Amino acid sequence: MGQVTVRVGGYTHPVSCEDGQEAHLIALAAEVDRRVSSIRAMGGQFGESRLLLLASLLLADEIHDLRVELSRAKSAQPAPAGAAAADPVLAERLSRLAERIEGIAATLDAP
């Protein structure tokens, strides 16, 4: 099992992952760190747990929107006005991405 240390919001965190997934996990942590940085840029004083909660909510909202798009694409519903046309290749990529995110989230929840 791989082990990496990621830096999010100025704090380091050791995290285990499947062998070969280290670079991917580091990239995911960098995305979370970007969200934390954007929240900090809004101002206010937040502790680490609050920053991570807000970043998680931003990411969860984005995943929700992607799932709605994916559902529309799978059911061949027309996209909302102004949205890009449904793309089956994109829908499949989004589905695989959602599965990978759920798998990683499950490993982070494990004791």
Backbone as a chain_set.jsonl record, in Angstrom:
{"seq": "MGQVTVRVGGYTHPVSCEDGQEAHLIALAAEVDRRVSSIRAMGGQFGESRLLLLASLLLADEIHDLRVELSRAKSAQPAPAGAAAADPVLAERLSRLAERIEGIAATLDAP", "coords": {"N": [[0.851, -1.17, 0.0], [0.55, 2.183, -0.862], [1.901, 5.27, 0.416], [1.51, 8.65, 1.023], [2.343, 12.041, 1.737], [0.325, 14.727, 1.962], [-0.314, 18.191, 1.363], [-2.558, 20.446, 2.57], [-4.196, 23.411, 2.829], [-2.1, 24.487, 4.252], [-1.433, 22.597, 6.108], [0.023, 19.425, 6.778], [-0.728, 16.079, 5.828], [-0.584, 12.66, 6.358], [-1.411, 10.094, 4.099], [-2.805, 7.028, 3.102], [-2.814, 4.954, 0.176], [-3.724, 3.047, -2.776], [-1.112, 1.165, -4.301], [0.668, 2.829, -6.819], [-1.155, 4.858, -7.107], [-0.302, 7.163, -6.016], [0.556, 9.656, -7.229], [-1.827, 10.492, -8.333], [-3.405, 10.846, -6.036], [-2.001, 12.924, -4.822], [-2.501, 14.918, -6.717], [-5.278, 15.167, -6.39], [-5.371, 16.13, -3.763], [-4.149, 18.564, -4.194], [-6.135, 19.831, -5.635], [-8.135, 20.059, -3.674], [-6.732, 21.729, -1.964], [-6.622, 24.025, -3.558], [-9.297, 24.757, -3.441], [-9.56, 25.304, -0.706], [-7.812, 27.467, -0.538], [-9.219, 29.31, -2.114], [-11.42, 29.75, -0.501], [-10.222, 30.879, 1.737], [-9.38, 33.243, 0.55], [-11.693, 34.659, 0.442], [-11.912, 35.848, 2.82], [-12.262, 36.213, 6.398], [-11.971, 34.244, 9.399], [-11.102, 30.996, 9.653], [-10.909, 27.789, 11.061], [-8.901, 24.799, 10.599], [-10.576, 22.493, 10.305], [-13.032, 23.642, 9.613], [-12.392, 24.939, 7.202], [-11.766, 22.68, 5.635], [-14.256, 21.416, 5.664], [-15.861, 23.308, 4.265], [-14.509, 23.323, 1.79], [-14.948, 20.666, 1.059], [-17.718, 20.714, 0.772], [-17.961, 22.422, -1.435], [-16.728, 20.83, -3.402], [-18.441, 18.605, -3.314], [-20.788, 19.778, -4.226], [-20.061, 20.364, -6.843], [-19.666, 17.748, -7.801], [-22.285, 16.831, -7.565], [-23.556, 18.454, -9.504], [-22.253, 17.46, -11.798], [-23.163, 14.819, -11.765], [-25.888, 15.229, -12.233], [-25.748, 16.271, -14.832], [-24.649, 14.01, -16.079], [-26.702, 12.154, -15.675], [-28.72, 13.335, -17.208], [-27.51, 13.153, -19.714], [-27.356, 10.371, -20.022], [-30.043, 9.685, -20.094], [-30.825, 10.945, -22.294], [-32.013, 13.411, -22.156], [-32.664, 16.749, -23.063], [-30.095, 19.168, -22.711], [-29.916, 21.938, -20.394], [-30.834, 25.28, -21.48], [-28.254, 26.987, -23.124], [-26.287, 25.273, -22.242], [-23.651, 22.958, -23.039], [-23.918, 20.594, -25.733], [-25.067, 17.231, -25.107], [-22.625, 14.778, -24.587], [-21.654, 11.612, -25.247], [-19.137, 10.427, -24.773], [-17.953, 12.184, -22.969], [-19.803, 11.893, -20.915], [-19.326, 9.231, -20.124], [-16.677, 9.47, -19.225], [-17.084, 11.219, -17.075], [-18.626, 9.577, -15.451], [-16.772, 7.542, -14.804], [-14.926, 9.119, -13.441], [-16.46, 9.994, -11.256], [-16.839, 7.529, -9.972], [-14.177, 6.941, -9.261], [-13.642, 9.041, -7.486], [-15.49, 8.47, -5.464], [-14.419, 6.029, -4.608], [-11.936, 6.826, -3.595], [-12.798, 8.559, -1.595], [-13.997, 6.694, 0.078], [-11.758, 5.293, 1.003], [-10.556, 7.277, 2.482], [-12.337, 7.618, 4.528], [-12.029, 5.293, 5.892], [-10.847, 3.716, 8.902]], "CA": [[0.0, 0.0, 0.0], [1.321, 3.413, -0.959], [1.72, 6.274, 1.465], [1.988, 9.973, 0.627], [2.013, 13.144, 2.633], [-0.236, 15.812, 1.164], [-0.406, 19.472, 2.063], [-3.821, 21.119, 2.282], [-4.449, 24.535, 3.727], [-0.938, 24.743, 5.086], [-1.232, 21.478, 7.023], [0.386, 18.183, 6.116], [-1.543, 14.933, 6.225], [-0.177, 11.392, 5.745], [-2.571, 9.394, 3.56], [-2.514, 5.77, 2.423], [-3.531, 4.756, -1.074], [-3.287, 1.873, -3.501], [0.149, 1.348, -5.01], [0.516, 3.417, -8.144], [-2.122, 5.954, -7.077], [0.274, 8.271, -5.238], [0.516, 10.921, -7.977], [-3.234, 10.87, -8.463], [-3.831, 11.338, -4.729], [-1.368, 14.242, -4.659], [-3.249, 15.849, -7.576], [-6.567, 15.414, -5.734], [-5.116, 17.002, -2.607], [-3.874, 19.904, -4.733], [-7.443, 20.405, -5.979], [-8.75, 20.449, -2.398], [-5.971, 22.887, -1.489], [-7.071, 25.189, -4.335], [-10.601, 25.157, -2.892], [-9.288, 25.906, 0.597], [-7.223, 28.785, -0.816], [-10.269, 30.214, -2.6], [-12.244, 30.103, 0.662], [-9.419, 31.823, 2.529], [-9.336, 34.519, -0.158], [-12.954, 35.355, 0.704], [-11.787, 36.524, 4.103], [-12.803, 35.515, 7.561], [-11.066, 33.363, 10.116], [-11.618, 29.644, 9.713], [-9.993, 26.754, 11.496], [-8.632, 23.77, 9.583], [-11.732, 21.626, 10.069], [-14.057, 24.437, 8.914], [-11.915, 25.093, 5.826], [-11.918, 21.404, 4.94], [-15.688, 21.21, 5.483], [-16.336, 24.166, 3.183], [-13.931, 22.819, 0.543], [-15.669, 19.427, 0.758], [-19.044, 21.071, 0.28], [-17.79, 22.924, -2.799], [-16.474, 19.677, -4.265], [-19.669, 17.799, -3.362], [-21.719, 20.501, -5.092], [-19.594, 20.153, -8.213], [-19.971, 16.355, -8.134], [-23.733, 16.774, -7.768], [-23.854, 19.027, -10.821], [-21.77, 16.521, -12.81], [-24.074, 13.671, -11.783], [-27.11, 15.657, -12.905], [-25.411, 16.301, -16.26], [-24.485, 12.632, -16.519], [-28.031, 11.556, -15.717], [-29.392, 13.886, -18.388], [-26.874, 12.592, -20.907], [-27.739, 8.963, -20.133], [-31.458, 9.563, -20.416], [-31.0, 11.704, -23.54], [-32.792, 14.622, -21.943], [-31.926, 17.899, -23.58], [-29.37, 19.967, -21.724], [-30.541, 23.249, -20.196], [-30.455, 26.3, -22.451], [-26.916, 27.528, -22.936], [-25.337, 24.221, -21.878], [-23.079, 22.248, -24.175], [-24.683, 19.413, -26.136], [-24.686, 16.003, -24.408], [-21.537, 14.065, -25.249], [-21.574, 10.31, -24.585], [-17.769, 10.176, -24.317], [-17.807, 12.976, -21.754], [-20.633, 11.271, -19.878], [-18.607, 8.047, -19.636], [-15.523, 9.95, -18.447], [-17.603, 11.75, -15.817], [-19.036, 8.437, -14.649], [-15.559, 6.918, -14.261], [-14.357, 10.063, -12.482], [-17.286, 9.931, -10.042], [-16.522, 6.264, -9.302], [-12.852, 7.053, -8.644], [-13.763, 9.942, -6.343], [-16.177, 7.721, -4.408], [-13.465, 5.044, -4.085], [-10.941, 7.54, -2.779], [-13.498, 9.028, -0.394], [-14.192, 5.538, 0.949], [-10.494, 4.979, 1.669], [-10.269, 8.343, 3.445], [-13.23, 7.398, 5.66], [-11.616, 4.07, 6.61], [-10.038, 4.048, 10.086]], "C": [[0.897, 1.233, 0.0], [0.998, 4.368, 0.178], [2.287, 7.581, 0.931], [1.638, 10.958, 1.73], [1.553, 14.288, 1.756], [-0.315, 17.066, 2.023], [-1.683, 20.17, 1.602], [-4.009, 22.217, 3.31], [-3.307, 24.833, 4.673], [-0.632, 23.643, 6.082], [-0.848, 20.234, 6.217], [-0.416, 17.029, 6.708], [-0.971, 13.677, 5.571], [-1.436, 10.636, 5.314], [-2.104, 8.124, 2.859], [-3.342, 5.683, 1.144], [-3.042, 3.463, -1.717], [-1.955, 2.175, -4.19], [-0.124, 1.876, -6.414], [-0.432, 4.597, -8.192], [-1.582, 7.206, -6.373], [0.155, 9.61, -5.962], [-0.922, 11.421, -8.116], [-3.754, 11.463, -7.153], [-3.247, 12.722, -4.459], [-2.11, 15.29, -5.49], [-4.62, 16.173, -6.963], [-6.405, 16.353, -4.548], [-4.836, 18.429, -3.067], [-5.18, 20.599, -5.115], [-8.169, 20.86, -4.715], [-8.049, 21.697, -1.859], [-6.365, 24.149, -2.253], [-8.413, 25.689, -3.804], [-10.414, 25.852, -1.546], [-8.727, 27.315, 0.396], [-8.281, 29.773, -1.285], [-11.188, 30.649, -1.452], [-11.501, 31.112, 1.53], [-9.402, 33.203, 1.885], [-10.606, 35.327, 0.056], [-12.901, 36.133, 2.013], [-12.402, 35.719, 5.227], [-11.756, 34.598, 8.169], [-11.716, 31.999, 10.25], [-10.536, 28.72, 10.218], [-9.849, 25.709, 10.395], [-9.868, 22.937, 9.286], [-12.828, 22.369, 9.311], [-13.659, 24.631, 7.453], [-12.119, 23.811, 5.026], [-13.39, 21.082, 4.71], [-16.196, 22.031, 4.3], [-15.788, 23.72, 1.828], [-14.64, 21.543, 0.107], [-17.052, 19.729, 0.201], [-18.979, 21.631, -1.142], [-17.581, 21.777, -3.783], [-17.716, 18.808, -4.402], [-20.704, 18.461, -4.27], [-21.341, 20.306, -6.555], [-19.892, 18.723, -8.674], [-21.469, 16.198, -8.39], [-24.106, 17.296, -9.144], [-23.415, 18.088, -11.943], [-22.679, 15.301, -12.904], [-25.39, 14.017, -12.465], [-26.877, 15.698, -14.414], [-25.301, 14.892, -16.818], [-25.836, 11.943, -16.65], [-28.801, 12.049, -16.936], [-28.824, 13.279, -19.664], [-27.293, 11.143, -21.112], [-29.189, 8.798, -20.549], [-31.824, 10.348, -21.666], [-31.938, 12.882, -23.371], [-31.993, 15.787, -22.51], [-31.261, 18.668, -22.43], [-30.085, 21.302, -21.548], [-30.038, 24.249, -21.227], [-29.082, 26.862, -22.117], [-25.88, 26.487, -22.574], [-24.829, 23.544, -23.147], [-23.936, 21.017, -24.476], [-24.165, 18.19, -25.387], [-23.657, 15.253, -25.241], [-21.371, 12.727, -24.558], [-20.17, 9.979, -24.088], [-17.519, 10.933, -23.015], [-18.609, 12.358, -20.614], [-19.935, 10.052, -19.29], [-17.41, 8.46, -18.788], [-15.978, 10.48, -17.095], [-18.028, 10.617, -14.89], [-17.822, 7.759, -14.011], [-14.916, 7.815, -13.209], [-15.14, 10.022, -11.172], [-17.0, 8.649, -9.266], [-15.166, 6.336, -8.604], [-12.898, 7.938, -7.407], [-14.436, 9.225, -5.173], [-15.253, 6.692, -3.783], [-12.437, 5.691, -3.184], [-11.578, 8.026, -1.492], [-13.696, 7.879, 0.591], [-12.908, 5.178, 1.675], [-10.142, 6.033, 2.699], [-11.143, 8.183, 4.684], [-12.816, 6.191, 6.49], [-10.71, 4.439, 7.785], [-8.572, 3.778, 9.874]], "O": [[1.867, 1.319, 0.754], [-0.052, 4.272, 0.814], [3.417, 7.618, 0.443], [0.746, 10.719, 2.544], [2.302, 14.766, 0.904], [-0.375, 16.998, 3.25], [-1.867, 20.447, 0.417], [-3.981, 21.969, 4.515], [-3.513, 25.366, 5.763], [0.339, 23.747, 6.831], [-1.341, 20.026, 5.109], [-0.734, 17.0, 7.897], [-0.877, 13.622, 4.345], [-2.405, 10.548, 6.068], [-1.126, 8.142, 2.112], [-4.424, 6.262, 1.045], [-2.07, 2.86, -1.262], [-1.707, 3.306, -4.608], [-1.038, 1.417, -7.099], [-0.514, 5.276, -9.215], [-2.309, 8.177, -6.164], [-0.297, 10.593, -5.374], [-1.189, 12.62, -8.028], [-4.464, 12.469, -7.164], [-3.932, 13.593, -3.923], [-2.324, 16.413, -5.032], [-5.067, 17.319, -7.011], [-7.21, 17.263, -4.353], [-5.236, 19.389, -2.408], [-5.318, 21.81, -4.94], [-8.757, 21.941, -4.698], [-8.701, 22.612, -1.356], [-6.437, 25.229, -1.665], [-8.643, 26.896, -3.724], [-11.043, 26.877, -1.281], [-9.13, 28.248, 1.09], [-8.252, 30.942, -0.902], [-11.675, 31.78, -1.435], [-12.089, 32.086, 2.002], [-9.408, 34.217, 2.583], [-10.604, 36.544, -0.125], [-13.756, 36.979, 2.273], [-12.992, 34.662, 5.003], [-10.778, 34.23, 7.518], [-12.76, 31.861, 10.887], [-9.371, 28.856, 9.843], [-10.57, 25.728, 9.397], [-10.178, 22.699, 8.119], [-13.487, 21.783, 8.452], [-14.497, 24.502, 6.561], [-12.584, 23.846, 3.887], [-13.741, 20.531, 3.666], [-16.887, 21.502, 3.43], [-16.509, 23.734, 0.831], [-14.904, 21.355, -1.081], [-17.505, 19.072, -0.736], [-19.852, 21.342, -1.961], [-18.177, 21.753, -4.86], [-18.013, 18.324, -5.494], [-21.417, 17.774, -5.001], [-22.209, 20.106, -7.404], [-20.322, 18.512, -9.808], [-21.872, 15.509, -9.327], [-24.875, 16.665, -9.868], [-24.129, 17.935, -12.935], [-22.938, 14.802, -14.0], [-25.948, 13.196, -13.192], [-27.707, 15.219, -15.186], [-25.803, 14.61, -17.906], [-26.084, 11.23, -17.622], [-29.459, 11.263, -17.618], [-29.568, 12.933, -20.582], [-27.556, 10.726, -22.24], [-29.524, 7.867, -21.281], [-32.992, 10.409, -22.051], [-32.586, 13.308, -24.328], [-30.764, 15.791, -22.435], [-31.811, 18.788, -21.335], [-30.787, 21.751, -22.455], [-28.951, 24.089, -21.782], [-28.791, 27.172, -20.962], [-24.686, 26.789, -22.595], [-25.49, 23.556, -24.186], [-24.593, 20.471, -23.59], [-22.979, 18.107, -25.066], [-23.807, 15.113, -26.455], [-20.983, 12.691, -23.39], [-20.031, 9.305, -23.066], [-16.944, 10.389, -22.073], [-18.141, 12.309, -19.476], [-19.952, 9.861, -18.074], [-17.157, 7.862, -17.742], [-15.333, 10.222, -16.078], [-17.813, 10.689, -13.68], [-17.839, 7.439, -12.823], [-14.416, 7.324, -12.197], [-14.545, 10.017, -10.095], [-16.926, 8.673, -8.038], [-15.017, 5.849, -7.483], [-12.27, 7.628, -6.394], [-14.004, 9.356, -4.028], [-15.284, 6.488, -2.57], [-12.107, 5.158, -2.125], [-10.98, 7.924, -0.421], [-13.576, 8.069, 1.801], [-12.951, 4.796, 2.844], [-9.493, 5.721, 3.697], [-10.736, 8.573, 5.779], [-13.201, 6.071, 7.653], [-9.902, 5.362, 7.683], [-7.765, 4.006, 10.775]]}, "num_chains": 1, "name": "protein.A"}
